[in-house]
Amino acid sequence: MTASEPQGEAFQTELRRLVDDYRASCLWFLRSDLYPETPEQALRVLRQIERHADREGFVRAARIRQSLSPPSSGPSADS
């Protein structure tokens, strides 16, 4: 992911912090210097954390994952 993408520097900082916090317990199979660089890699890492982390990790990963999802342009179910 580059700085020109909508996620930006704050997103990258939050994602890196989450990866660092859960690397030993949920991402032990990744290289110690590896961080997600694409939205697809970020989604894979976030899903791993959501599956295997504690509640706090799940909530943090879900919040970050939401910011990766494009906003819906379709009508809502109650429209």
Secondary structure, DSSP 8 states (H G I E B T S, - for coil): --TTSTTHHHHHHHHHHHHHHHHHHH-TTS-TT----SHHHHHHHHHHHHHHS-HHHHHHHHHHHHHHS----S--TT-
